[in-house]
């Protein structure tokens, strides 16, 4: 085959691929979409993901199948999506852990938090609450710190896993107040909260979708909010910042990401569906009742920039903490 014919054949193949891609995007979605939650079922990420998945599925006319793939601080689920076919049928419900904290925490990352994903849309920011078992004789952060300092090594705190945002919340708290408390990691918030209610652990930080119902039911006692502003859902609860931990802020967030190389028309369709879902009063009410601050109106570009900003923000914090996971 001559050089001319080879170039012509390559051009024809490229055009055919482009046409096929456009046709696939025009028809998308033609089957169910897998939304991977990188943490345990029943946890805050799972709750928010199911709210969004149900509405986006309704908007796009296809079911969103929520699949919980927990482990390694969210890395197992995120890595699964990073290596999935970039056709829009496998998405990650990303968190601050999977795409901002873990790259600075884990010595060996199975994926690149930026290069291996295509940003789709932001969903919301989720504060954390500091909670204690009702048997703990503390009514606020000051009395809790006094108790912990008087009993070094006696009390413990749970997290949703080594290296998770809830682990870092606890470590940041320890460092700021100078107390000795033992870290007890779990495979997600749900089993952690079960043990917190049962008294197997003394205290924990948890994200509001699971923390608020437990606190409001009286099954645990919330001592403070981990944001600089009070939670609209619990306006009478002071922040940790107000209670002496100046500048304390520990939160998570959710964004929808697709594997790198996902066609732009498909990404744009998903972005439009996510923003339409976040414009629905029923969805925003459900998120706000769960303590989540919705972030509507994002574009794939602004979502990508947000992830990069968060990655840069947490890197020095993790380095200063000295925390590292093999």
URNORSUL-V339022 format. One line per field, one symbol per residue. phi: phi as a letter, one per 30 degrees, with the letter a starting at -180 (. if undefined). psi: psi as a letter, one per 30 degrees, with the letter a starting at -180 (. if undefined). burial: 1 if it has 24 or more other C-alpha atoms within 12 Angstrom, else 0. Layout:
phi->???
psi->???
burial->???
This chain:
phi->.dedddddddddddddddddddddddddccadcccdcdbddiddddddddddddddddddibdccdbdbckhijdddddedecdddcicbbccdbdddbbceeccddbcdbcdcdcbcdcadcacbdcbdbbdedddbcadedddeddddbdidcbbcbdkdidddddeddddeddcibcbddbdbckdedddeddddidbdaacbdeecddeddddidbcdcaccbdcddedbddddddddcjceidabbbabbcbbeejdeeedddddddddddddcdedddddddddiccdbdidceddddddddddddddeddddddidacd
psi->kleeeeeeeeeeeeeeeeeeeeeeeefkkflkkjjkjgllkfleeeeeeeeeeeeeeeefgkkjjkkjilkhgfeeeeeeeeglkigggjlkilleeegeeeffekejkflkfefglkkdllelkjllkjllkffkikfleeeeeeeeffikfellkllglkfleeeeeeeeeeeefhljkkkjklhleeeeeeeeefgflellklleefeeeeeffgflkkflkhlfklkefiffjlleefgfikfkkjlllklkllkkgkkeeeeeeeeeeeeeeffkeeeeeeeefggkjkilglleeeeeeeeeeeeeefefeeeefgkkk.
burial->00000000000000000000000010011000111111111111111111111111101100011111111111111111111101111111111111111111110011111101111111111111111111010111100110110000001111111111111111111100101111111111111111111010111111111111111000111111111111101100111111101001111111111111111111111111111111100011011111111111011100110111011001101100001100
